[in-house]
Amino acid sequence: MPVGGVDELLDRQLERLAAQEIGVAWELVLSLNTADPVARRALDAAVARVPAVRSRVVDSSAVRGAAHARNAGAAVSRADALVFCDADDEVADGWLSAMAGALRRHRAVGGHLEEERLSVPGQAHWRPEATPGDLPSYLGHRYPVSANVAVRRDVFDTVGGFREDLTRCEDIAFGWDLARQGIELHYEPAAVVSYRHRRGFVAMLRQHYLYGIGMAEVLARCPEPGIDADGAGSGRLLRSNNQRVERKTLVHFARRGAIAAGRVVGAVAERRSRRRVVADPPTSATTP
């Protein structure tokens, strides 16, 4: 579980994890993604308040970002199964046992995100459903949301974990990496996490703008399943995902506009980066 800050939301998630009943030994790895010593002391104190959970804290502050934090946490675990959640959400009763049971039948599992219980009043219809009866998809390829995903250790190692070079959307890239390896991704509706969305209109627009940048980076850097690496034409970088929404309001169009703006900015940045690589190819060192 990546941890960027320590607050009452983390306390609630730790309490929910302490209530999990699974019948086998498990360990909670908290990956602290900040070097702030105050945060470390607060996290140690929070862990001490839930002695029912066997846990340890890992310092992942060398690289900021949830993808690195998840990878750093997974690196210290010797478990055959890895299950990921976030510090500001709340896992439901039976979440961990449902994930463990699904992993006995499948190699990679994405759970269900329940979006009502922790929803912000008035924001219920601002976004499309995260898991509308199945896992979400990007350009027709399913992926697990990183806040509720489980994989076997060998699968995680095969795909190289979460990509750390993306601004956002590392979960999309993770799903694509699984698909390219021919690894089936199973949706487990019984593994429920109550998901907490960002509060406020401006915060949502910023989040979706960054999603747009991440989407452009995924398309430019990650081969799409079923398409060779040379198939990334200029139009492909701006293809719509065509997500369904219950109602189209001004908020919907603003959110879609933020994603589109991010995708344009991300696509332009990727093209400039490619041109720099072509214009300044690396030179090999020679011995005089």
Beta strands, then each sheet from edge to edge (+ up, - down):
strand 1: 2-3
strand 2: 28-32
strand 3: 55-59
strand 4: 81-85
strand 5: 90-91
strand 6: 108-114
strand 7: 137-138
strand 8: 141-142
strand 9: 148-152
strand 10: 185-194
sheet 1: 1+ 2+ 3+
sheet 2: 4+ 9- 6+ 10+ 5-
sheet 3: 7+ 8-
end
